[in-house]
Amino acid sequence: CAYFPIIFEDESICLSILELLVSHDVFPKRYFYPSLNKIKPIKTNDQCPVAESLSKRILCLPSHNGINLENAAFISSIINNGLAIYK
């Protein structure tokens, strides 16, 4: 349970939800951003389209023993409310 990743349709939605969560004192991480083929000193000319796409669209929600059902419901409601504008 080290990570609780969620994947969005595109990076703009991901960044919007990230900003919304932070404004409510919830601090997700973009652990898998950027894709490893894009970071120094590993950077290569190799194309990794799946990894590159996912790395832009994934957030890892807080996951630790201090998260209870109330916290999870609060975080879920923030995300659901934020996603409602994209439907």
Gaussian input, Z-matrix of N, CA and C with variables (Angstrom, degrees):
# hf/3-21g

backbone

0 1
 N
 C     1     B1
 C     2     B2     1     A1
 N     3     B3     2     A2     1     D1
 C     4     B4     3     A3     2     D2
 C     5     B5     4     A4     3     D3
 N     6     B6     5     A5     4     D4
 C     7     B7     6     A6     5     D5
 C     8     B8     7     A7     6     D6
 N     9     B9     8     A8     7     D7
 C    10    B10     9     A9     8     D8
 C    11    B11    10    A10     9     D9
 N    12    B12    11    A11    10    D10
 C    13    B13    12    A12    11    D11
 C    14    B14    13    A13    12    D12
 N    15    B15    14    A14    13    D13
 C    16    B16    15    A15    14    D14
 C    17    B17    16    A16    15    D15
 N    18    B18    17    A17    16    D16
 C    19    B19    18    A18    17    D17
 C    20    B20    19    A19    18    D18
 N    21    B21    20    A20    19    D19
 C    22    B22    21    A21    20    D20
 C    23    B23    22    A22    21    D21
 N    24    B24    23    A23    22    D22
 C    25    B25    24    A24    23    D23
 C    26    B26    25    A25    24    D24
 N    27    B27    26    A26    25    D25
 C    28    B28    27    A27    26    D26
 C    29    B29    28    A28    27    D27
 N    30    B30    29    A29    28    D28
 C    31    B31    30    A30    29    D29
 C    32    B32    31    A31    30    D30
 N    33    B33    32    A32    31    D31
 C    34    B34    33    A33    32    D32
 C    35    B35    34    A34    33    D33
 N    36    B36    35    A35    34    D34
 C    37    B37    36    A36    35    D35
 C    38    B38    37    A37    36    D36
 N    39    B39    38    A38    37    D37
 C    40    B40    39    A39    38    D38
 C    41    B41    40    A40    39    D39
 N    42    B42    41    A41    40    D40
 C    43    B43    42    A42    41    D41
 C    44    B44    43    A43    42    D42
 N    45    B45    44    A44    43    D43
 C    46    B46    45    A45    44    D44
 C    47    B47    46    A46    45    D45
 N    48    B48    47    A47    46    D46
 C    49    B49    48    A48    47    D47
 C    50    B50    49    A49    48    D48
 N    51    B51    50    A50    49    D49
 C    52    B52    51    A51    50    D50
 C    53    B53    52    A52    51    D51
 N    54    B54    53    A53    52    D52
 C    55    B55    54    A54    53    D53
 C    56    B56    55    A55    54    D54
 N    57    B57    56    A56    55    D55
 C    58    B58    57    A57    56    D56
 C    59    B59    58    A58    57    D57
 N    60    B60    59    A59    58    D58
 C    61    B61    60    A60    59    D59
 C    62    B62    61    A61    60    D60
 N    63    B63    62    A62    61    D61
 C    64    B64    63    A63    62    D62
 C    65    B65    64    A64    63    D63
 N    66    B66    65    A65    64    D64
 C    67    B67    66    A66    65    D65
 C    68    B68    67    A67    66    D66
 N    69    B69    68    A68    67    D67
 C    70    B70    69    A69    68    D68
 C    71    B71    70    A70    69    D69
 N    72    B72    71    A71    70    D70
 C    73    B73    72    A72    71    D71
 C    74    B74    73    A73    72    D72
 N    75    B75    74    A74    73    D73
 C    76    B76    75    A75    74    D74
 C    77    B77    76    A76    75    D75
 N    78    B78    77    A77    76    D76
 C    79    B79    78    A78    77    D77
 C    80    B80    79    A79    78    D78
 N    81    B81    80    A80    79    D79
 C    82    B82    81    A81    80    D80
 C    83    B83    82    A82    81    D81
 N    84    B84    83    A83    82    D82
 C    85    B85    84    A84    83    D83
 C    86    B86    85    A85    84    D84
 N    87    B87    86    A86    85    D85
 C    88    B88    87    A87    86    D86
 C    89    B89    88    A88    87    D87
 N    90    B90    89    A89    88    D88
 C    91    B91    90    A90    89    D89
 C    92    B92    91    A91    90    D90
 N    93    B93    92    A92    91    D91
 C    94    B94    93    A93    92    D92
 C    95    B95    94    A94    93    D93
 N    96    B96    95    A95    94    D94
 C    97    B97    96    A96    95    D95
 C    98    B98    97    A97    96    D96
 N    99    B99    98    A98    97    D97
 C   100   B100    99    A99    98    D98
 C   101   B101   100   A100    99    D99
 N   102   B102   101   A101   100   D100
 C   103   B103   102   A102   101   D101
 C   104   B104   103   A103   102   D102
 N   105   B105   104   A104   103   D103
 C   106   B106   105   A105   104   D104
 C   107   B107   106   A106   105   D105
 N   108   B108   107   A107   106   D106
 C   109   B109   108   A108   107   D107
 C   110   B110   109   A109   108   D108
 N   111   B111   110   A110   109   D109
 C   112   B112   111   A111   110   D110
 C   113   B113   112   A112   111   D111
 N   114   B114   113   A113   112   D112
 C   115   B115   114   A114   113   D113
 C   116   B116   115   A115   114   D114
 N   117   B117   116   A116   115   D115
 C   118   B118   117   A117   116   D116
 C   119   B119   118   A118   117   D117
 N   120   B120   119   A119   118   D118
 C   121   B121   120   A120   119   D119
 C   122   B122   121   A121   120   D120
 N   123   B123   122   A122   121   D121
 C   124   B124   123   A123   122   D122
 C   125   B125   124   A124   123   D123
 N   126   B126   125   A125   124   D124
 C   127   B127   126   A126   125   D125
 C   128   B128   127   A127   126   D126
 N   129   B129   128   A128   127   D127
 C   130   B130   129   A129   128   D128
 C   131   B131   130   A130   129   D129
 N   132   B132   131   A131   130   D130
 C   133   B133   132   A132   131   D131
 C   134   B134   133   A133   132   D132
 N   135   B135   134   A134   133   D133
 C   136   B136   135   A135   134   D134
 C   137   B137   136   A136   135   D135
 N   138   B138   137   A137   136   D136
 C   139   B139   138   A138   137   D137
 C   140   B140   139   A139   138   D138
 N   141   B141   140   A140   139   D139
 C   142   B142   141   A141   140   D140
 C   143   B143   142   A142   141   D141
 N   144   B144   143   A143   142   D142
 C   145   B145   144   A144   143   D143
 C   146   B146   145   A145   144   D144
 N   147   B147   146   A146   145   D145
 C   148   B148   147   A147   146   D146
 C   149   B149   148   A148   147   D147
 N   150   B150   149   A149   148   D148
 C   151   B151   150   A150   149   D149
 C   152   B152   151   A151   150   D150
 N   153   B153   152   A152   151   D151
 C   154   B154   153   A153   152   D152
 C   155   B155   154   A154   153   D153
 N   156   B156   155   A155   154   D154
 C   157   B157   156   A156   155   D155
 C   158   B158   157   A157   156   D156
 N   159   B159   158   A158   157   D157
 C   160   B160   159   A159   158   D158
 C   161   B161   160   A160   159   D159
 N   162   B162   161   A161   160   D160
 C   163   B163   162   A162   161   D161
 C   164   B164   163   A163   162   D162
 N   165   B165   164   A164   163   D163
 C   166   B166   165   A165   164   D164
 C   167   B167   166   A166   165   D165
 N   168   B168   167   A167   166   D166
 C   169   B169   168   A168   167   D167
 C   170   B170   169   A169   168   D168
 N   171   B171   170   A170   169   D169
 C   172   B172   171   A171   170   D170
 C   173   B173   172   A172   171   D171
 N   174   B174   173   A173   172   D172
 C   175   B175   174   A174   173   D173
 C   176   B176   175   A175   174   D174
 N   177   B177   176   A176   175   D175
 C   178   B178   177   A177   176   D176
 C   179   B179   178   A178   177   D177
 N   180   B180   179   A179   178   D178
 C   181   B181   180   A180   179   D179
 C   182   B182   181   A181   180   D180
 N   183   B183   182   A182   181   D181
 C   184   B184   183   A183   182   D182
 C   185   B185   184   A184   183   D183
 N   186   B186   185   A185   184   D184
 C   187   B187   186   A186   185   D185
 C   188   B188   187   A187   186   D186
 N   189   B189   188   A188   187   D187
 C   190   B190   189   A189   188   D188
 C   191   B191   190   A190   189   D189
 N   192   B192   191   A191   190   D190
 C   193   B193   192   A192   191   D191
 C   194   B194   193   A193   192   D192
 N   195   B195   194   A194   193   D193
 C   196   B196   195   A195   194   D194
 C   197   B197   196   A196   195   D195
 N   198   B198   197   A197   196   D196
 C   199   B199   198   A198   197   D197
 C   200   B200   199   A199   198   D198
 N   201   B201   200   A200   199   D199
 C   202   B202   201   A201   200   D200
 C   203   B203   202   A202   201   D201
 N   204   B204   203   A203   202   D202
 C   205   B205   204   A204   203   D203
 C   206   B206   205   A205   204   D204
 N   207   B207   206   A206   205   D205
 C   208   B208   207   A207   206   D206
 C   209   B209   208   A208   207   D207
 N   210   B210   209   A209   208   D208
 C   211   B211   210   A210   209   D209
 C   212   B212   211   A211   210   D210
 N   213   B213   212   A212   211   D211
 C   214   B214   213   A213   212   D212
 C   215   B215   214   A214   213   D213
 N   216   B216   215   A215   214   D214
 C   217   B217   216   A216   215   D215
 C   218   B218   217   A217   216   D216
 N   219   B219   218   A218   217   D217
 C   220   B220   219   A219   218   D218
 C   221   B221   220   A220   219   D219
 N   222   B222   221   A221   220   D220
 C   223   B223   222   A222   221   D221
 C   224   B224   223   A223   222   D222
 N   225   B225   224   A224   223   D223
 C   226   B226   225   A225   224   D224
 C   227   B227   226   A226   225   D225
 N   228   B228   227   A227   226   D226
 C   229   B229   228   A228   227   D227
 C   230   B230   229   A229   228   D228
 N   231   B231   230   A230   229   D229
 C   232   B232   231   A231   230   D230
 C   233   B233   232   A232   231   D231
 N   234   B234   233   A233   232   D232
 C   235   B235   234   A234   233   D233
 C   236   B236   235   A235   234   D234
 N   237   B237   236   A236   235   D235
 C   238   B238   237   A237   236   D236
 C   239   B239   238   A238   237   D237
 N   240   B240   239   A239   238   D238
 C   241   B241   240   A240   239   D239
 C   242   B242   241   A241   240   D240
 N   243   B243   242   A242   241   D241
 C   244   B244   243   A243   242   D242
 C   245   B245   244   A244   243   D243
 N   246   B246   245   A245   244   D244
 C   247   B247   246   A246   245   D245
 C   248   B248   247   A247   246   D246
 N   249   B249   248   A248   247   D247
 C   250   B250   249   A249   248   D248
 C   251   B251   250   A250   249   D249
 N   252   B252   251   A251   250   D250
 C   253   B253   252   A252   251   D251
 C   254   B254   253   A253   252   D252
 N   255   B255   254   A254   253   D253
 C   256   B256   255   A255   254   D254
 C   257   B257   256   A256   255   D255
 N   258   B258   257   A257   256   D256
 C   259   B259   258   A258   257   D257
 C   260   B260   259   A259   258   D258

   B1=1.4594
   B2=1.5261
   B3=1.3092
   B4=1.4554
   B5=1.5122
   B6=1.3210
   B7=1.4582
   B8=1.5161
   B9=1.3211
   B10=1.4579
   B11=1.5302
   B12=1.3401
   B13=1.4690
   B14=1.5240
   B15=1.3235
   B16=1.4547
   B17=1.5236
   B18=1.3290
   B19=1.4599
   B20=1.5215
   B21=1.3186
   B22=1.4633
   B23=1.5252
   B24=1.3341
   B25=1.4659
   B26=1.5221
   B27=1.3285
   B28=1.4596
   B29=1.5298
   B30=1.3208
   B31=1.4624
   B32=1.5226
   B33=1.3155
   B34=1.4666
   B35=1.5277
   B36=1.3235
   B37=1.4653
   B38=1.5287
   B39=1.3101
   B40=1.4627
   B41=1.5308
   B42=1.3188
   B43=1.4696
   B44=1.5208
   B45=1.3244
   B46=1.4588
   B47=1.5233
   B48=1.3234
   B49=1.4663
   B50=1.5241
   B51=1.3174
   B52=1.4650
   B53=1.5242
   B54=1.3154
   B55=1.4678
   B56=1.5312
   B57=1.3214
   B58=1.4566
   B59=1.5304
   B60=1.3223
   B61=1.4620
   B62=1.5254
   B63=1.3078
   B64=1.4684
   B65=1.5297
   B66=1.3408
   B67=1.4715
   B68=1.5300
   B69=1.3441
   B70=1.4606
   B71=1.5362
   B72=1.3245
   B73=1.4711
   B74=1.5213
   B75=1.3237
   B76=1.4635
   B77=1.5247
   B78=1.3209
   B79=1.4545
   B80=1.5301
   B81=1.3359
   B82=1.4607
   B83=1.5246
   B84=1.2999
   B85=1.4689
   B86=1.5148
   B87=1.2990
   B88=1.4624
   B89=1.5322
   B90=1.3233
   B91=1.4609
   B92=1.5183
   B93=1.2906
   B94=1.4536
   B95=1.5224
   B96=1.3441
   B97=1.4529
   B98=1.5200
   B99=1.2962
   B100=1.4594
   B101=1.5241
   B102=1.3003
   B103=1.4572
   B104=1.5349
   B105=1.3142
   B106=1.4657
   B107=1.5282
   B108=1.3257
   B109=1.4625
   B110=1.5286
   B111=1.3383
   B112=1.4633
   B113=1.5301
   B114=1.3369
   B115=1.4608
   B116=1.5260
   B117=1.3256
   B118=1.4547
   B119=1.5177
   B120=1.2781
   B121=1.4556
   B122=1.5255
   B123=1.3335
   B124=1.4602
   B125=1.5227
   B126=1.3169
   B127=1.4626
   B128=1.5287
   B129=1.3221
   B130=1.4592
   B131=1.5212
   B132=1.2959
   B133=1.4570
   B134=1.5220
   B135=1.3342
   B136=1.4618
   B137=1.5216
   B138=1.3071
   B139=1.4511
   B140=1.5251
   B141=1.2889
   B142=1.4683
   B143=1.5270
   B144=1.3331
   B145=1.4582
   B146=1.5229
   B147=1.3089
   B148=1.4666
   B149=1.5262
   B150=1.3245
   B151=1.4632
   B152=1.5292
   B153=1.3197
   B154=1.4636
   B155=1.5224
   B156=1.3204
   B157=1.4631
   B158=1.5263
   B159=1.3157
   B160=1.4662
   B161=1.5185
   B162=1.3190
   B163=1.4639
   B164=1.5262
   B165=1.3072
   B166=1.4721
   B167=1.5202
   B168=1.3412
   B169=1.4624
   B170=1.5256
   B171=1.3204
   B172=1.4632
   B173=1.5310
   B174=1.3159
   B175=1.4637
   B176=1.5199
   B177=1.3101
   B178=1.4550
   B179=1.5250
   B180=1.3212
   B181=1.4552
   B182=1.5216
   B183=1.3399
   B184=1.4664
   B185=1.5247
   B186=1.3131
   B187=1.4595
   B188=1.5249
   B189=1.3186
   B190=1.4680
   B191=1.5235
   B192=1.3030
   B193=1.4682
   B194=1.5254
   B195=1.3362
   B196=1.4569
   B197=1.5182
   B198=1.3307
   B199=1.4609
   B200=1.5288
   B201=1.3253
   B202=1.4654
   B203=1.5303
   B204=1.3209
   B205=1.4684
   B206=1.5293
   B207=1.3081
   B208=1.4689
   B209=1.5360
   B210=1.3325
   B211=1.4635
   B212=1.5218
   B213=1.3357
   B214=1.4627
   B215=1.5271
   B216=1.3149
   B217=1.4648
   B218=1.5287
   B219=1.3197
   B220=1.4660
   B221=1.5324
   B222=1.3210
   B223=1.4661
   B224=1.5301
   B225=1.3162
   B226=1.4664
   B227=1.5215
   B228=1.3218
   B229=1.4630
   B230=1.5240
   B231=1.3090
   B232=1.4758
   B233=1.5229
   B234=1.3231
   B235=1.4686
   B236=1.5292
   B237=1.3269
   B238=1.4639
   B239=1.5238
   B240=1.3182
   B241=1.4666
   B242=1.5253
   B243=1.3152
   B244=1.4582
   B245=1.5149
   B246=1.3219
   B247=1.4613
   B248=1.5284
   B249=1.3137
   B250=1.4642
   B251=1.5334
   B252=1.3109
   B253=1.4785
   B254=1.5278
   B255=1.3319
   B256=1.4578
   B257=1.5339
   B258=1.3254
   B259=1.4720
   B260=1.5023
   A1=111.88
   A2=117.72
   A3=120.15
   A4=111.92
   A5=118.02
   A6=122.03
   A7=109.56
   A8=116.36
   A9=121.71
   A10=106.39
   A11=116.08
   A12=119.41
   A13=112.47
   A14=115.13
   A15=121.87
   A16=106.93
   A17=115.30
   A18=121.47
   A19=108.68
   A20=115.64
   A21=121.91
   A22=110.38
   A23=115.55
   A24=120.70
   A25=112.61
   A26=116.61
   A27=118.90
   A28=110.13
   A29=115.04
   A30=120.60
   A31=112.40
   A32=118.37
   A33=119.73
   A34=110.95
   A35=117.41
   A36=120.38
   A37=109.47
   A38=116.72
   A39=121.51
   A40=110.80
   A41=116.66
   A42=120.95
   A43=111.46
   A44=116.92
   A45=121.30
   A46=111.10
   A47=116.70
   A48=121.18
   A49=110.60
   A50=117.47
   A51=121.23
   A52=110.17
   A53=116.85
   A54=121.61
   A55=111.02
   A56=116.63
   A57=121.43
   A58=111.06
   A59=117.12
   A60=120.75
   A61=111.13
   A62=117.35
   A63=120.99
   A64=110.70
   A65=116.30
   A66=119.51
   A67=111.83
   A68=116.93
   A69=122.33
   A70=111.41
   A71=115.98
   A72=122.48
   A73=113.61
   A74=115.87
   A75=122.37
   A76=105.39
   A77=117.32
   A78=120.84
   A79=112.66
   A80=115.73
   A81=119.72
   A82=109.42
   A83=116.07
   A84=121.56
   A85=110.04
   A86=114.82
   A87=120.95
   A88=107.03
   A89=116.07
   A90=121.71
   A91=113.88
   A92=117.86
   A93=120.88
   A94=112.30
   A95=116.33
   A96=121.36
   A97=109.25
   A98=118.84
   A99=127.59
   A100=110.95
   A101=115.25
   A102=121.38
   A103=108.87
   A104=117.56
   A105=121.11
   A106=113.86
   A107=117.60
   A108=118.71
   A109=112.29
   A110=117.04
   A111=121.56
   A112=113.65
   A113=118.23
   A114=118.88
   A115=111.09
   A116=115.20
   A117=121.09
   A118=106.70
   A119=122.80
   A120=130.03
   A121=113.81
   A122=118.09
   A123=120.95
   A124=112.18
   A125=117.66
   A126=122.17
   A127=112.30
   A128=113.88
   A129=120.95
   A130=108.87
   A131=115.80
   A132=120.69
   A133=111.12
   A134=115.73
   A135=119.90
   A136=109.52
   A137=115.55
   A138=121.55
   A139=109.05
   A140=116.43
   A141=123.19
   A142=107.28
   A143=117.49
   A144=120.28
   A145=114.77
   A146=118.32
   A147=119.82
   A148=109.56
   A149=117.26
   A150=121.20
   A151=110.98
   A152=117.28
   A153=120.60
   A154=110.99
   A155=117.38
   A156=121.23
   A157=110.94
   A158=116.33
   A159=119.63
   A160=112.33
   A161=117.06
   A162=119.86
   A163=111.82
   A164=117.46
   A165=121.71
   A166=112.36
   A167=117.47
   A168=121.00
   A169=114.67
   A170=117.49
   A171=120.18
   A172=112.09
   A173=114.60
   A174=121.94
   A175=107.83
   A176=116.54
   A177=121.01
   A178=107.76
   A179=114.98
   A180=120.91
   A181=110.16
   A182=116.35
   A183=119.04
   A184=110.46
   A185=115.53
   A186=121.27
   A187=107.81
   A188=114.94
   A189=120.41
   A190=108.36
   A191=116.79
   A192=119.99
   A193=113.44
   A194=118.37
   A195=121.25
   A196=113.53
   A197=117.01
   A198=120.99
   A199=108.51
   A200=115.82
   A201=119.26
   A202=109.22
   A203=116.83
   A204=120.81
   A205=111.73
   A206=117.00
   A207=120.61
   A208=110.13
   A209=116.70
   A210=120.55
   A211=111.36
   A212=115.49
   A213=120.03
   A214=110.84
   A215=117.53
   A216=121.34
   A217=110.44
   A218=117.14
   A219=121.82
   A220=110.53
   A221=116.53
   A222=121.52
   A223=110.02
   A224=116.47
   A225=120.52
   A226=111.73
   A227=116.99
   A228=119.72
   A229=111.15
   A230=117.67
   A231=120.41
   A232=109.30
   A233=116.67
   A234=120.84
   A235=110.28
   A236=117.27
   A237=120.40
   A238=111.87
   A239=117.30
   A240=120.70
   A241=110.83
   A242=116.90
   A243=120.96
   A244=111.79
   A245=117.00
   A246=120.72
   A247=112.38
   A248=117.66
   A249=121.54
   A250=111.98
   A251=117.19
   A252=119.32
   A253=112.06
   A254=117.55
   A255=121.27
   A256=112.98
   A257=116.81
   A258=120.50
   A259=111.40
   D1=30.59
   D2=-179.53
   D3=-70.41
   D4=-30.18
   D5=-178.82
   D6=-130.86
   D7=147.96
   D8=170.92
   D9=-128.82
   D10=82.55
   D11=-174.23
   D12=-80.58
   D13=144.29
   D14=169.42
   D15=-128.61
   D16=143.35
   D17=-175.93
   D18=-116.79
   D19=130.75
   D20=-178.68
   D21=-103.22
   D22=166.34
   D23=-178.68
   D24=-63.64
   D25=-38.33
   D26=178.87
   D27=-150.72
   D28=169.26
   D29=-174.75
   D30=-65.30
   D31=-34.70
   D32=-178.53
   D33=-63.79
   D34=-38.62
   D35=176.75
   D36=-66.93
   D37=-43.98
   D38=178.74
   D39=-56.42
   D40=-47.49
   D41=-178.77
   D42=-67.43
   D43=-35.74
   D44=177.62
   D45=-64.36
   D46=-44.99
   D47=178.67
   D48=-67.50
   D49=-38.95
   D50=176.00
   D51=-57.30
   D52=-48.44
   D53=-179.90
   D54=-62.88
   D55=-41.99
   D56=179.19
   D57=-62.69
   D58=-45.50
   D59=179.11
   D60=-62.23
   D61=-45.28
   D62=-179.91
   D63=-61.02
   D64=-37.54
   D65=179.18
   D66=-65.25
   D67=-16.98
   D68=176.41
   D69=-106.36
   D70=20.20
   D71=178.67
   D72=60.69
   D73=33.59
   D74=171.59
   D75=-112.89
   D76=127.62
   D77=-170.21
   D78=-119.12
   D79=85.18
   D80=174.84
   D81=-73.66
   D82=168.08
   D83=179.00
   D84=-122.83
   D85=151.69
   D86=171.76
   D87=-102.15
   D88=63.89
   D89=-173.55
   D90=-56.64
   D91=-33.13
   D92=-172.69
   D93=-103.02
   D94=23.99
   D95=-178.87
   D96=-120.10
   D97=134.06
   D98=-7.57
   D99=-77.89
   D100=173.07
   D101=176.87
   D102=-58.36
   D103=143.78
   D104=-174.62
   D105=-57.30
   D106=-30.13
   D107=179.63
   D108=-72.14
   D109=-2.67
   D110=-178.92
   D111=-109.18
   D112=-5.06
   D113=-176.51
   D114=-100.11
   D115=149.02
   D116=175.00
   D117=-78.48
   D118=147.25
   D119=-5.43
   D120=-86.67
   D121=7.99
   D122=-177.12
   D123=-81.02
   D124=-19.72
   D125=-170.74
   D126=-43.56
   D127=130.82
   D128=179.77
   D129=-132.19
   D130=173.51
   D131=173.60
   D132=-89.05
   D133=-0.46
   D134=179.32
   D135=-63.87
   D136=141.34
   D137=176.82
   D138=-94.62
   D139=131.18
   D140=177.37
   D141=-131.50
   D142=71.63
   D143=-171.26
   D144=-60.14
   D145=-36.59
   D146=-179.55
   D147=-69.03
   D148=-49.71
   D149=179.65
   D150=-62.08
   D151=-41.15
   D152=179.85
   D153=-64.54
   D154=-41.78
   D155=178.71
   D156=-65.15
   D157=-49.64
   D158=-178.68
   D159=-63.02
   D160=-40.10
   D161=-176.94
   D162=-61.54
   D163=-28.09
   D164=179.56
   D165=-81.22
   D166=-18.58
   D167=-170.28
   D168=-114.88
   D169=5.35
   D170=-173.04
   D171=-110.29
   D172=137.61
   D173=171.65
   D174=-123.00
   D175=142.47
   D176=173.82
   D177=-106.50
   D178=116.54
   D179=-178.77
   D180=-76.11
   D181=158.02
   D182=177.01
   D183=-56.89
   D184=135.24
   D185=-179.68
   D186=-145.25
   D187=101.68
   D188=178.45
   D189=-157.50
   D190=174.53
   D191=-174.51
   D192=-70.84
   D193=-6.70
   D194=176.82
   D195=-88.44
   D196=-6.11
   D197=178.87
   D198=-85.30
   D199=116.93
   D200=177.87
   D201=-107.42
   D202=-178.15
   D203=-177.45
   D204=-61.27
   D205=-36.97
   D206=179.01
   D207=-64.03
   D208=-44.48
   D209=177.24
   D210=-61.28
   D211=-44.84
   D212=-179.44
   D213=-62.24
   D214=-40.74
   D215=178.44
   D216=-65.60
   D217=-40.24
   D218=178.43
   D219=-62.28
   D220=-48.16
   D221=179.80
   D222=-62.87
   D223=-43.76
   D224=179.24
   D225=-61.45
   D226=-40.96
   D227=-179.21
   D228=-66.90
   D229=-37.32
   D230=176.93
   D231=-61.70
   D232=-46.89
   D233=-178.82
   D234=-64.27
   D235=-47.63
   D236=-179.53
   D237=-60.93
   D238=-42.74
   D239=178.09
   D240=-64.67
   D241=-38.85
   D242=178.44
   D243=-67.11
   D244=-37.40
   D245=-179.78
   D246=-75.07
   D247=-21.03
   D248=-177.55
   D249=-58.56
   D250=-30.31
   D251=-178.99
   D252=-73.41
   D253=-15.48
   D254=-179.26
   D255=-94.31
   D256=-3.49
   D257=-178.34
   D258=-88.82

